[in-house]
Amino acid sequence: MVHALQILRHLAADGAPQGVTAISRATGINTSTCFNILRTLAAERLVVFDMDAKTYRLGFGVVELALGLLGANHGDLIRPELERLALNNSALMCLWHVTEAERIVLVDRVFSSTSVRVDMHVGTRLPSLVGAVGRCVAAARDFDEAELRRRFAGLRWQDPPRFEDYLADVQSVATNGYARDRGDLFIGLDIVAAIVVDHTGAPRYGLSGIAIAGQVPEPAMERLGEDLVEVAQRIGQALFSVRK
């Protein structure tokens, strides 16, 4: 079962038809084992075998399995990931929709199991460039420094950061994949975030973890940031066909 999933995920991520040898090499699965699995997947119409080219590609059976999800709300599909992250971290996990009107809107949130927690109301609207999510959005939109400075001047924070520090945080997203807000947007709150982008690189959703300052150790917040990056990448691949 694990090997079959590896093969299907590889074919989905690569997108091009491939032969047994190429699939075996890419997945690390023994060639004969790979062949037997592909034969079974073909029989179930999960892959299609091209007899002339001797290659395999995803089949319509995969679409049939996914039919129940095709009309589902994106938030409903993402929520299990928020629940998993909340279970493993003492933070409020939030899902933000990045709108075309330069706003981020809170569309879902999941509480952690900790007895002391912060909350935000679903429907909360913020400028798209504030906080940890905003730093990631700014990085994705790749503004030049003059334009970013102009937009930064119109932002409102409880404890405004210096533009130079904000700029450094935005630039660090290219390295870390996530951003931090340490009490700038909301005094007393520590926030870490990553974003989901579509196949054009445009930001579509923000994922953030929010904790009371000092409640979650720094190494744990960094690990949460790395988890958010990994989850955001998987969501982008699943919802928007983003290549790794």
N, C-alpha and C positions, 0 to 999 in steps of 0.2 A: 504493500500500500504506500509506504513512504517513497519507494523508488518510482512508483507510478506518478505520484504527485510531483516529484522532482522533474520528471520528464515533461509533464504537462506544463509546469511552470516555466521550464526552459523554453519550450516551443512557443508559449505565450509571450515571453519576454523578448525572444529573438525575432519572432514574426515571420521568418523565412523557412521554407521547407528544408529539411535536413535528412541526411542518411543516418543509418544506425551508428556508424563509426563516429561521426561528428557529434551525435547526441551522447554517445557513450563517453567520449572524451570530455565533453562539456559538463556532464553530470557526475563523472567519476564512477559510473555504474559499469560493471563488467559487460563486455560486448554481447555475449550470449544471453545474459540475463536481460539486458536492454532489449534485445531482439524479441525475446519471449514476452516481455511486458508490452512492447509496441504491438505485437500480434494480437494480444488480448484487448488492448485499447482500440485497435482497429475493428475488432469484432463487435465491440460495444459502440462503435461510431464516434468515439472520443477523439480519434485521430483518423486521418485519411492517408492511405498508402498510394503513391504514384508509381505504378508498375514500370513505366518507361524510365523515369528519372531515379527510381529506387530511393525515394525520399518520403518523409512523413511531415504532415502539418496538422494543426488542430482541426477536428471535425465538428459537424453540426451537433453532435451529441453533447458537446460542452455547452452550446447555446441552450439546448433543451434543459440541461441541469440548472442553468442560470435564469430561466424564464420567470421563476418566482421572484427574482430580485430586480428584474429589469425596470419595473415600474415603482420600485421602492424609493422612499425618501432617502436622500444621502445621509441625513442625520441618523435615521434608524439603522443604516448599515454601519455607521461609524461608532455608534453608542457602545457596542460591546468592547471596542478598544478603549474607550474612555473608562468604562467600568473596570477593565483589567488594570489600567494605569492607576486608577483611584485605589484599587484594592492593595496595590503594591507600594503606594506612596502616600505620605501624610499631606496631601494637597487636594485642593478643589480642581478638578479637571474640567476644562471648558472647551467648547467647540464654537468657533466664530466664523460667520459667513462674511467674506470680503465682497462688498458690493461695488457696483460701478459708480456709485455716488460718493466715493472717497470716505466710506464708513465701514466699520466692522460691527457686526450685529451678533450678540450672543444667542445662539440657537439651541444650545443644550449644555447642561453641566451635570457632573456627578460628584457627589461628596465622597471624601475619604472616610475611613473608619475611625479617624481620630476624634476624641471627645471635644477638642477645641478646634473650631474650623471657621473659615470665612465663607461667605455666600455672595452670589450675584444673581440678580433677577434675569431670567430669560427675556430677551427683547432689549436688553441694555445696548445702547448704540454709542460708539466712540469714533473719533476721527481715525482714519485707517493707518496713520503713521505714529500713533502714540503707543506707549507701553512696549512690552516684549514682542507681541505680535506685530506691532507697527514697525519696529526695527527690522523685522524679517520682511515685511511688505516693502519697506523702503529699499532693502537690499535687492529684492526680486525685480523691482521696477528700475533699478540702476540709474537713479537720477545723478546728474553731475552735481558737484559740490555747491555751485551757486543756486541751482534749482532746489536742492535739498535744504539749503539754508533758508531760502525764501519760504518754503512750506513749513519748516520747523518753527519759524517765527510766529505762525498762526496757531500753533498747538497750545493746549492748556494742560498743565500738570499740577498736582498738589505740591510737588517739590521739584521745579523744573531743573533738568540737567543742563550743563553747559553744552553748547552746540558741538564743541570739539569732542566731548565725551560721547555724545549721541552719535556723531559721525564715526568715531572709532568702534562703537558697538555695532553699527550697521555694517561696517567693513569686516568685522570679525565673523559675521554670519557666513561669509564665503568660506571661512576655515572651519568653523564649528558646526554650521548648519542650524544652530539655534541662537536665540538672543536672551538676554537677561534684563530685567527691570528691578532695581533694588530700591524700592520706595519712592521712585520718581512719579509714577502715575498716581499711585495711592500710597500715602505715607503709612509705613508699618507693614507693607506687604512685599513679599519677595515673589517675583514672577519669572517663569522660564517658558519659552514658546518656540514653536517651529511652524512652518506653513506647508500646506498642500498646494502644489501648482499643477496647472493643466499641461497638455502637450506643447503649448506655446511658451511655457514658462511663466504664465500669468498667475498671480496668487488667487486661489479660490476659497480656501479655508485656513483658519488659524487654529492651532491646538496649543493650549496653555495650561500650565500647572501653577496654581496660586496658593501660597502659604503665608501664614503670619511670620514676619521677620524673626529669624532665630529659631523657629520651631523645627525646621528641616536643616540638617547640617549641610555645609557647602558641597562636600563630595556627593551627597545624595541628590542635591539639586542639579549638579552637573550630570549625574547618571540619568536623571529624569529628562534632562535636555537631550541627551543622546537617544533615549528611548523615544522621545517625541519625534526626533528626526527620522528614526527608522520607521515608526508608524506612519508618519506623513508621507514618506516615500512609497510605502506599500499601498496607502490609500490612493495616491496619485496614479500608481500603476493600475490599480483595480478600476478606478472610476474614470480616469482620463487617458488611459493608454500611454502613460509616461514611461519612457525607456529608462533603464538604470544608467 
